[in-house]
């Protein structure tokens, strides 16, 4: 018998398409980590970043502190970048859940961004500048003095710290790419709405160019613009855009089978889509981490090549200029040496030998100078790239295994606790600064005060007001 046997074994179960996935035939696996867990991790990283700031200030005040905390500081420095990565994933997860809608997320991030800006302006202009102006004969000198002191702690000429700017821009990008307006931008006009995603992208690029020019000393970013600068590395923003495009192209694939946008929103709540999103995100984290290293090295080597080329061109121009000035004198000197050599029975001139030995000795010195120039140029190029933010996404590769345990469909068990996490993070950050400043007082290079002399001086000044 040559016929095919039917029912001889269990047939392999056909894999369902994404348009066929429902809550009834959904997969069982769901990652144990929820957006609430990532939010806690993000704010803990923010607190650790403030600890790093206090330790760095302690290193400025006391060299022994800098030496003893160098290894710890290198670990804590990555906490700031991890914080933004965690919070960006949380922000994206909340947009995918869309139980509060895009408007709520935009309002929260926009209000938080404005709140940080207002707090910065209050502390800087009113308390720092205004407090110093109260002790000066010329109050107008207070602002330049504070700027000068702040500039001592800013190696690149700026300070970016308002992570809510990044969250606000990413929310705008997600809205422009995936939100379907019901009234104004309808039909073909929706293309114009999608193109508005270029606005937050242009803001990101603008901040990057400002940071680059400030790091090179070509311009000075005003202090009022510090809270408006983006914090995240450029590659992290590109990653967020890729995730938003992933969601949009997935919707196009889903609706290609006759499905509606409302059905796709229901599909976003399935465990299968949450797992697919986690896998895609993990792969992208690894890819962009490697890509960030490649971009950092590429920009650095390109800058080094330009610097070395410019140096050689300048050296050639200087050598040509010197040759033009001394050519006639060198020719006369050579003729005079030849004449003297013929008169002395063709004896070899000692000056020529000395010049030859000096030229040989100068070659190693020139090679050493070229090596030093190369290393200095490479170091400067890497510093410029790091100032812009390239190289800051290297840590993303360590988040890839954690993301596989993440599921954006998990809802917080207690919404009040979830809402209080940012407040707890701000409180812990303030506590770090209060305790940190208290610890720094003992390391400041100031002379100790005699209590009895201080009391006598205070009594003398008080008697003057009677």
C-alpha positions as CSV (number, residue, x, y, z in Angstrom):
1,X,0.0,0.0,0.0
2,X,1.4,3.3,-1.0
3,X,-1.3,5.6,0.4
4,X,-0.5,8.2,3.1
5,X,-1.7,7.1,6.5
6,X,-4.2,9.5,8.1
7,X,-4.4,10.0,11.8
8,X,-1.2,8.1,12.5
9,X,0.2,10.9,14.7
10,X,-0.7,14.3,16.1
11,X,-0.4,17.0,13.5
12,X,1.8,20.0,14.4
13,X,-0.4,22.8,15.6
14,X,-0.6,25.6,13.2
15,X,0.8,28.9,14.5
16,X,-1.9,31.6,14.7
17,X,-1.3,34.9,12.9
18,X,-1.4,38.0,15.0
19,X,-4.8,38.9,13.5
20,X,-6.2,35.6,14.8
21,X,-4.9,36.1,18.4
22,X,-7.6,36.9,20.9
23,X,-7.9,36.8,24.7
24,X,-9.4,33.4,24.4
25,X,-6.6,31.7,22.5
26,X,-3.8,33.8,24.1
27,X,-0.5,32.3,25.3
28,X,0.0,31.4,28.9
29,X,3.4,33.1,29.5
30,X,3.5,36.6,31.0
31,X,6.6,38.2,32.4
32,X,6.7,38.6,36.1
33,X,8.0,42.2,36.0
34,X,5.4,44.9,35.5
35,X,5.7,48.6,34.6
36,X,5.5,49.3,38.4
37,X,8.7,47.3,39.0
38,X,10.5,49.1,36.2
39,X,9.3,52.5,37.6
40,X,10.8,51.5,41.0
41,X,14.0,50.5,39.4
42,X,14.1,53.7,37.4
43,X,13.7,56.0,40.4
44,X,16.2,54.0,42.4
45,X,18.7,54.6,39.7
46,X,17.9,58.3,39.9
47,X,18.6,58.3,43.6
48,X,21.9,56.5,42.9
49,X,22.8,59.1,40.3
50,X,22.4,61.8,43.0
51,X,24.7,59.7,45.3
52,X,27.2,59.8,42.5
53,X,26.9,63.6,42.3
54,X,27.6,64.0,46.0
55,X,30.6,61.7,45.8
56,X,31.9,63.6,42.8
57,X,31.6,66.9,44.8
58,X,33.4,65.3,47.7
59,X,36.2,64.3,45.3
60,X,36.5,68.0,44.2
61,X,36.8,69.0,47.9
62,X,39.1,66.2,49.1
63,X,41.6,64.3,46.9
64,X,41.5,61.3,49.3
65,X,37.7,61.0,48.8
66,X,38.2,60.9,45.0
67,X,40.9,58.2,45.3
68,X,38.9,56.0,47.6
69,X,35.6,56.2,45.7
70,X,36.9,56.0,42.1
71,X,35.7,52.4,41.5
72,X,32.3,53.0,43.2
73,X,31.8,56.2,41.1
74,X,32.5,54.4,37.9
75,X,29.6,52.0,38.7
76,X,27.2,54.7,39.9
77,X,27.8,56.9,36.8
78,X,25.8,54.3,34.8
79,X,22.8,54.6,37.1
80,X,21.6,57.9,35.4
81,X,21.4,56.3,32.0
82,X,19.7,53.1,33.3
83,X,17.1,55.3,35.1
84,X,16.1,57.0,31.8
85,X,16.0,53.6,30.0
86,X,13.7,52.1,32.7
87,X,11.4,55.2,32.7
88,X,11.2,55.3,28.9
89,X,10.1,51.7,28.8
90,X,7.5,52.4,31.5
91,X,6.3,55.4,29.5
92,X,6.1,53.3,26.3
93,X,4.2,50.5,28.2
94,X,1.7,53.0,29.6
95,X,1.1,54.3,26.1
96,X,0.6,50.8,24.8
97,X,-1.9,50.0,27.6
98,X,-3.7,53.3,26.8
99,X,-6.1,52.8,29.7
100,X,-5.6,56.5,30.5
101,X,-5.1,57.6,26.9
102,X,-2.3,59.5,25.3
103,X,-3.5,62.8,26.6
104,X,-3.1,61.8,30.2
105,X,0.5,60.7,29.6
106,X,1.3,63.9,27.7
107,X,-0.2,66.0,30.5
108,X,1.7,64.2,33.2
109,X,5.1,64.4,31.4
110,X,4.5,68.0,30.3
111,X,3.5,69.1,33.8
112,X,6.5,67.3,35.4
113,X,8.8,68.9,32.8
114,X,7.4,72.4,33.6
115,X,7.6,71.7,37.3
116,X,11.3,70.8,37.2
117,X,12.0,73.9,35.1
118,X,10.1,76.1,37.6
119,X,12.0,74.6,40.5
120,X,15.3,75.1,38.8
121,X,14.5,78.8,38.1
122,X,13.4,79.3,41.6
123,X,16.5,77.8,43.2
124,X,19.0,79.3,40.8
125,X,17.7,82.9,40.2
126,X,15.9,83.6,43.5
127,X,17.9,81.8,46.1
128,X,21.4,81.5,44.6
129,X,21.6,84.7,42.6
130,X,19.3,86.7,44.8
131,X,20.9,85.5,48.0
132,X,24.4,86.5,46.7
133,X,23.1,89.8,45.4
134,X,21.9,90.7,49.0
135,X,25.6,90.8,50.1
136,X,27.1,92.7,47.2
137,X,27.4,96.4,46.7
138,X,26.6,95.9,43.0
139,X,23.7,93.4,42.9
140,X,24.1,93.1,39.1
141,X,27.4,91.3,39.6
142,X,25.7,88.3,41.4
143,X,24.5,86.5,38.2
144,X,28.0,86.6,36.4
145,X,29.6,85.4,39.7
146,X,27.3,82.5,40.1
147,X,27.7,81.5,36.4
148,X,31.4,81.5,36.8
149,X,31.3,79.3,39.9
150,X,28.8,76.9,38.2
151,X,31.0,76.8,35.1
152,X,33.9,75.4,37.2
153,X,31.9,72.2,37.7
154,X,30.8,71.9,34.1
155,X,33.6,70.4,31.9
156,X,31.4,70.6,28.7
157,X,29.8,74.0,29.4
158,X,26.3,72.7,30.1
159,X,24.3,70.5,32.5
160,X,21.3,68.4,31.3
161,X,19.2,66.9,34.1
162,X,15.5,67.2,33.2
163,X,14.6,63.7,32.1
164,X,10.9,64.7,31.7
165,X,11.9,66.6,28.6
166,X,12.9,63.2,27.1
167,X,9.7,61.6,28.3
168,X,7.6,64.4,26.9
169,X,9.3,64.3,23.5
170,X,9.0,60.5,23.3
171,X,5.3,60.8,24.2
172,X,4.8,63.3,21.4
173,X,6.6,61.0,19.0
174,X,4.4,58.1,19.9
175,X,1.2,60.2,19.6
176,X,2.1,61.6,16.2
177,X,3.0,58.1,14.8
178,X,0.2,56.0,16.3
179,X,-2.7,58.1,17.5
180,X,-5.7,58.4,15.2
181,X,-7.3,61.8,15.6
182,X,-11.1,61.8,15.0
183,X,-11.9,65.3,13.9
184,X,-9.2,67.5,12.5
185,X,-6.6,65.2,10.8
186,X,-8.8,62.7,9.0
187,X,-8.4,61.0,5.6
188,X,-5.3,62.0,3.7
189,X,-4.7,64.9,6.1
190,X,-3.6,62.3,8.6
191,X,-0.3,62.1,6.7
192,X,0.4,65.7,7.9
193,X,-0.3,64.6,11.4
194,X,2.2,61.8,11.1
195,X,4.8,64.2,9.8
196,X,4.5,66.2,13.0
197,X,6.7,63.5,14.5
198,X,9.6,65.3,12.9
199,X,9.2,68.2,15.4
200,X,10.4,66.3,18.5
201,X,13.1,64.7,16.3
202,X,14.3,68.2,15.3
203,X,14.3,69.3,18.9
204,X,16.5,66.3,19.8
205,X,18.9,67.0,16.9
206,X,19.0,70.7,17.9
207,X,20.0,69.9,21.5
208,X,22.6,67.5,20.2
209,X,24.2,70.2,18.0
210,X,24.1,72.8,20.9
211,X,25.9,70.3,23.2
212,X,28.5,69.6,20.6
213,X,29.3,73.3,19.9
214,X,29.3,74.1,23.6
215,X,31.7,71.2,24.3
216,X,34.0,72.5,21.6
217,X,33.8,76.0,23.1
218,X,32.2,77.5,20.0
219,X,29.2,78.9,22.0
220,X,27.9,79.2,25.5
221,X,24.6,77.7,26.4
222,X,22.7,80.1,28.7
223,X,22.0,78.8,32.2
224,X,18.2,79.3,31.7
225,X,18.3,76.7,28.9
226,X,19.8,73.9,31.1
227,X,16.4,72.4,32.2
228,X,15.2,72.5,28.6
229,X,18.1,70.3,27.3
230,X,17.5,66.6,26.5
231,X,19.2,64.1,28.8
232,X,19.1,60.8,27.0
233,X,21.7,59.7,24.5
234,X,20.7,60.1,20.8
235,X,20.7,56.4,20.2
236,X,18.2,55.9,22.9
237,X,15.8,58.3,21.2
238,X,16.3,56.5,17.9
239,X,15.5,53.2,19.8
240,X,12.2,54.8,21.0
241,X,11.3,55.8,17.5
242,X,12.0,52.3,16.2
243,X,9.7,50.9,18.9
244,X,7.0,53.3,17.9
245,X,7.4,52.3,14.2
246,X,7.3,48.7,15.3
247,X,3.9,49.3,16.9
248,X,2.7,51.1,13.8
249,X,3.9,48.5,11.2
250,X,2.4,45.8,13.4
251,X,-1.0,47.5,13.3
252,X,-0.7,47.7,9.5
253,X,-0.1,44.0,9.3
254,X,-3.0,43.4,11.7
255,X,-5.5,45.5,9.8
256,X,-4.4,44.1,6.4
257,X,-6.7,41.1,7.2
258,X,-9.8,43.3,7.5
259,X,-9.4,44.2,11.2
260,X,-10.3,47.6,12.7
261,X,-8.2,49.9,14.9
262,X,-10.4,49.1,17.9
263,X,-9.6,45.4,17.4
264,X,-5.9,46.2,17.2
265,X,-6.2,48.0,20.6
266,X,-7.7,44.9,22.0
267,X,-4.9,42.8,20.5
268,X,-2.4,45.1,22.3
269,X,-3.7,43.8,25.6
270,X,-2.9,40.2,24.8
271,X,0.0,38.3,26.4
272,X,1.3,37.2,23.0
273,X,1.8,40.8,21.9
274,X,3.5,41.7,25.2
275,X,5.9,38.8,24.7
276,X,6.6,39.7,21.1
277,X,7.3,43.3,22.2
278,X,9.7,42.2,25.0
279,X,11.6,39.9,22.5
280,X,11.8,42.7,19.9
281,X,12.9,45.2,22.6
282,X,15.6,42.9,23.9
283,X,17.0,42.4,20.4
284,X,17.0,46.1,19.8
285,X,18.7,46.8,23.1
286,X,21.6,44.6,22.1
287,X,21.7,46.0,18.5
288,X,21.7,49.6,19.5
289,X,24.2,49.0,22.3
290,X,26.7,47.7,19.7
291,X,25.7,50.3,17.2
292,X,26.3,53.1,19.7
293,X,29.9,51.8,20.3
294,X,30.4,51.7,16.5
295,X,29.1,55.3,16.1
296,X,31.3,56.5,18.9
297,X,34.4,54.9,17.4
298,X,33.5,56.1,13.9
299,X,33.0,59.7,15.0
300,X,36.2,59.7,17.1
301,X,38.3,58.2,14.3
302,X,36.9,60.6,11.8
303,X,37.6,63.6,14.0
304,X,41.1,62.2,14.7
305,X,41.8,61.9,10.9
306,X,40.6,65.5,10.3
307,X,42.8,66.8,13.2
308,X,45.9,64.9,12.0
309,X,45.3,66.1,8.4
310,X,44.9,69.7,9.5
311,X,48.1,69.4,11.6
312,X,50.1,68.0,8.6
313,X,48.8,70.7,6.3
314,X,49.7,73.4,8.7
315,X,53.2,71.8,9.2
316,X,53.7,71.7,5.4
317,X,52.7,75.3,5.0
318,X,55.0,76.4,7.8
319,X,57.9,74.3,6.3
320,X,57.2,75.8,2.9
321,X,57.3,79.3,4.3
322,X,60.5,78.7,6.1
323,X,62.1,77.2,3.0
324,X,61.2,80.2,1.0
325,X,62.9,82.5,3.5
326,X,66.1,80.5,4.0
327,X,66.5,78.9,0.5
328,X,69.0,81.6,-0.7
329,X,71.0,81.5,2.5
330,X,71.2,77.7,2.5
331,X,72.4,77.6,-1.1
332,X,75.2,80.1,-0.4
333,X,76.3,78.2,2.7
334,X,76.4,74.9,0.8
335,X,78.5,76.4,-2.0
336,X,80.9,77.8,0.6
337,X,81.3,74.4,2.3
338,X,82.0,72.8,-1.1
339,X,84.7,75.3,-1.8
340,X,86.4,74.8,1.5
341,X,86.3,71.1,1.1
342,X,88.0,71.3,-2.3
343,X,90.7,73.5,-0.8
344,X,91.3,71.0,2.1
345,X,91.8,68.0,-0.2
346,X,88.1,67.0,-0.3
347,X,87.9,66.6,3.5
348,X,84.4,65.8,4.8
349,X,83.0,68.9,6.5
350,X,82.3,68.2,10.2
351,X,79.3,70.5,10.1
352,X,77.6,68.2,7.5
353,X,78.2,65.2,9.7
354,X,76.8,67.0,12.7
355,X,73.8,68.1,10.8
356,X,73.2,64.5,9.6
357,X,73.4,63.2,13.1
358,X,71.1,65.9,14.4
359,X,68.6,65.0,11.6
360,X,68.7,61.4,12.6
361,X,68.2,62.3,16.3
362,X,65.2,64.5,15.4
363,X,63.2,61.7,13.7
364,X,62.4,59.8,17.0
365,X,61.4,63.1,18.5
366,X,59.0,63.8,15.6
367,X,57.6,60.3,15.9
368,X,57.0,60.8,19.6
369,X,55.3,64.1,18.9
370,X,53.1,62.5,16.3
371,X,52.1,59.8,18.8
372,X,51.3,62.4,21.5
373,X,49.2,64.4,19.0
374,X,47.4,61.2,18.0
375,X,46.5,60.3,21.6
376,X,45.5,63.8,22.5
377,X,43.3,64.1,19.4
378,X,41.7,60.7,20.1
379,X,41.0,61.7,23.7
380,X,39.5,65.0,22.7
381,X,37.3,63.3,20.0
382,X,35.9,60.8,22.4
383,X,35.2,63.5,25.0
384,X,33.3,65.5,22.3
385,X,31.3,62.4,21.3
386,X,30.5,61.6,24.9
387,X,29.4,65.2,25.6
388,X,26.8,64.9,22.9
389,X,25.6,61.6,24.3
390,X,27.2,59.0,22.0
391,X,28.4,56.0,24.0
392,X,25.8,56.5,26.6
393,X,23.7,53.6,25.3
394,X,26.3,51.0,25.8
395,X,24.7,49.9,29.1
396,X,21.4,49.0,27.2
397,X,22.9,45.5,26.5
398,X,22.6,44.7,30.2
399,X,18.9,45.4,30.2
400,X,18.1,42.8,27.5
401,X,17.8,39.8,29.8
402,X,15.7,41.8,32.2
403,X,13.3,43.0,29.5
404,X,12.5,39.3,28.7
405,X,10.9,39.2,32.2
406,X,8.9,42.3,31.5
407,X,5.2,42.4,30.5
408,X,3.5,45.7,29.9
409,X,0.1,44.1,30.3
410,X,0.5,43.6,34.0
411,X,-1.5,46.2,35.9
412,X,-0.4,47.7,39.2
413,X,-2.0,46.0,42.2
414,X,-2.4,49.4,43.9
415,X,-2.7,52.5,41.8
416,X,-2.1,54.8,44.7
417,X,1.3,53.2,45.5
418,X,2.2,53.3,41.8
419,X,1.4,57.0,41.7
420,X,3.4,57.7,44.8
421,X,6.6,56.1,43.5
422,X,7.9,59.4,41.8
423,X,7.1,61.3,45.0
424,X,9.1,58.8,47.0
425,X,12.0,59.1,44.5
426,X,12.1,62.9,44.9
427,X,12.0,62.5,48.7
428,X,14.9,60.1,48.7
429,X,16.9,62.4,46.3
430,X,16.4,65.3,48.6
431,X,17.4,63.1,51.6
432,X,20.6,62.2,49.7
433,X,21.5,65.8,49.2
434,X,20.8,66.8,52.8
435,X,22.9,63.9,54.2
436,X,25.5,64.3,51.5
437,X,26.0,68.1,52.1
438,X,26.2,67.2,55.8
439,X,29.0,64.7,55.1
440,X,30.8,67.2,52.7
441,X,31.1,69.8,55.4
442,X,33.8,67.8,57.1
443,X,35.9,67.6,53.9
444,X,35.8,71.2,52.9
445,X,39.2,72.9,52.8
446,X,38.2,75.7,55.2
447,X,39.8,76.7,58.5
448,X,38.1,75.6,61.7
449,X,36.4,78.2,63.7
450,X,37.0,78.9,67.4
451,X,33.6,78.9,69.1
452,X,34.5,81.3,71.8
453,X,35.9,83.8,69.3
454,X,32.8,83.5,67.2
455,X,30.6,84.2,70.2
456,X,32.6,87.3,71.2
457,X,32.5,88.6,67.6
458,X,28.7,88.1,67.5
459,X,28.3,89.9,70.8
460,X,30.4,92.8,69.5
461,X,28.2,93.1,66.3
462,X,25.0,92.9,68.4
463,X,26.2,95.7,70.7
464,X,26.7,97.9,67.6
465,X,22.9,97.7,66.9
466,X,21.8,98.7,70.4
